[in-house]
Amino acid sequence: MDDFVDGWMCGWMDDFVDGWMCGWMDSFVDGWMCGWMDSFVDGWMCGCVDGWMVSLMDGCVDVWMDGWFR
């Protein structure tokens, strides 16, 4: 587990959803993540994630993230 992925993160994740995604990156997330987070403009995220991310998008959704995303 890596504390660097703890806390809220928002970003453009077109590999998984069409639109913005905000989620609480808790200890279930394993790996590393970096990116620009902004509520008003498109952002970017990169990293290798293998684990669960509980996301908030018009409600709670569980998203399984395995491998690389950008």
FENBELGI-V195179 format. One record per helix or strand of 2 or more residues. SS is the DSSP state (H for helix, E for strand). FROM is the first residue (numbers start at 1). LEN is the number of residues. Records with the same first field share a line. If there is no record, write none. Layout:
BEGIN
SS=FROM-LEN / FROM-LEN
END
This chain:
BEGIN
H=3-3
E=7-6 / 20-6 / 31-6 / 44-13 / 60-10
END
